[in-house]
Every structure is written in structure tokens, then in C-alpha cells.
């Protein structure tokens, strides 16, 4: 297998999504490989921080892949109707503020934990809360769930900026982010899980994710929205990696079968280093308009090399050209957006 187009499901990719339900149905459709991996992992699955952008679809995918397992989603559930939607798909829900130590201690001790909680936006001016959420809470979770497998979501922001011609950071690249409380607190999150894993022998993985793509948000949504609105695309962070959210969730869930002791990082993203300028120009062609720009491309960016994940799981099933066409079509038809910009262009760490 040498390219995403060679994936056995590539021929099954839809031309477009009629609506949100069609989008989520495809995004949560499990592959045979995911079904097999979860069948080989004993025990049920607890998803902490399940109310974010990726959590609901990960929970639904897990339930579809392993219908006999309990999939328990834990979050504050501030979004109206989310609990009902998850429960309607067979996912159990528990309302919990993970900053509440006693509430975390009362959570069921399931054999598998997927940790998705974190704080990024609003960090400036509330640095203490960001560190509490990104470091203190993981430390508590590592202690409470020391007998479980823990797959924890992290970010490529733990890496230094990499030269855009170098192919991206590998897992052995030292975690030394260039700027910002957010990025450094993400290093702290990893350190907390690593400490717990070393102390108690907890098996795990740290998923260093680089820009998951959903038609309702993400780097492609941000770029395409600006092009279509005639607004300038900021080129300060001139290169990115992206991956279809369904592929990212599947790799994270499959990682439960591929844990290590002590826990270790795994880069999860797409195979290409993408020029933001080129992406904007492709969207301009799809929309039949012109792309406008501001700033100049730097010679470095937050980029990572996911070759290790591809060796374990194969290439992502959704290739870039499908993502571009899907995104343009979604916006052209005025379908829903989450209204949550990624702010991928920020280089000073101020989120």
C-alpha cells in the first residue's frame, strides 16, 4: 500500500454528504481492522472528555465497532442534546467535571480509557486553569486508572517548529515547543501520563494528533471559509498536516491494542506536508473565485511524520483530494459549521 487511494475502502468514499447525519454515519463507520483490533482488546471503554469536537464521533465509532462492549462517555455535556444523541446510539453517559477530584474518583474503573480532555483556547489570561486542566487532571487520571490501558490524545504542538522541507518531527524528536503556555502544558500532560505509566506499569499510548478534519471545522474549513468569503488567508504558518477525523479516531481506538509500557508517543496525521497557499488556491478553483493572502510563509511549522502509525495501521482511507472536494461542497451548500476556528496560523503560542 503506497497511497491513501490504494486503501480498500477508497472506492466506497461518497461524492458528498447530504447532511450532518450522513457525515457522521460515514465518519463513524468502522473498518474491519478496527473491529478486529477492538475484539482483541479485553474489557469495556471509558472515554474521558467525550463532549469535545472529536469525542462524540469516537464514541459512536467505538460502539459500532464493538457493540458488545460498554462504551461510556464522560463529559460535562454542556452542549444541548448531546447526551441524548449518544445514548440513542447505545453509548452510556456520565456527567462529570474532570477538575472535580472526588467526581473522577467515583468513575467506573473500566479496563480501557481514552483520554480526550484538554484546554487550548482562552489560555491567555487564564494560564493557571490551562495548566490545571492539561497537567493536574491527567496526573489524577493516571493515578485513578492505573490498572487500565490509557490512550491519551496529545498534539503535535509539543514539538519544536520543524523545517518545512524536513518531513516533520518523528516520535523521537525532543518535546520542546517554541512558545506558549498551551504547548508547554501539553508537554506536561504527556509527562503526567508517562510518570503514572512508569510508576504503576500502566500500558498506554500518547496520540500526537495533527489537525483532524471534519466538514464542520478544521484547518481546511478555516482556509476554505476565508477564500469563499473573499478574506485574506494568513500564511504565517504556511504548512500543515491534516487527517480525516474518522481515520484519526480509528487509529486512536486501534492503539488500545498497541499500547506500550511505559506509555509512548505515536504521531497521527496524514502523509503530506501541505502548503497553505496551495490549499487556498485549490479552494479558489473549486469555488470559482480568487484567493487573497497576507503575511509570508515561514520556513518552519508544526509538522509531524506519521510513518510509524502507517506501518501499524496502514494509510488513512480518505485522501486529500476527497477532503478538499467535500469541504468545498459542504460550504457551498451552507451546511452547518461549529464556529470554532482552529487558529492554526498562530505562531506566538497565544491561544
Secondary structure, DSSP 8 states (H G I E B T S, - for coil): --SGGGSTTGGG--S--SSHHHHHHHHT---HHHHHHHHTS-S-EEEETTTSTTHHHHHHHHHHH-TTS-EEEEE---STTHHHHHHHTT-EEEE--TT-HHHHHTS---SEEEE-----TT-TT-HHHHHIIIIIHHHHHHHHTTTSEEEEEEEGGGS--EETTTT-B-TTS----SS-HHHHHHHHHHHHHHHHHHHH---EEEEEE--EEBTTBSHHHHHHHHHHHT--EE-SS-EE--EEHHHHHHHHHHGGGS-BSS-EEEEE--S--EEHHHHHHHHHHHHTS---EES---SEE--B--HHHHHHH-S-SS-HHHHHHHHHHHHHTT---------TT--S---
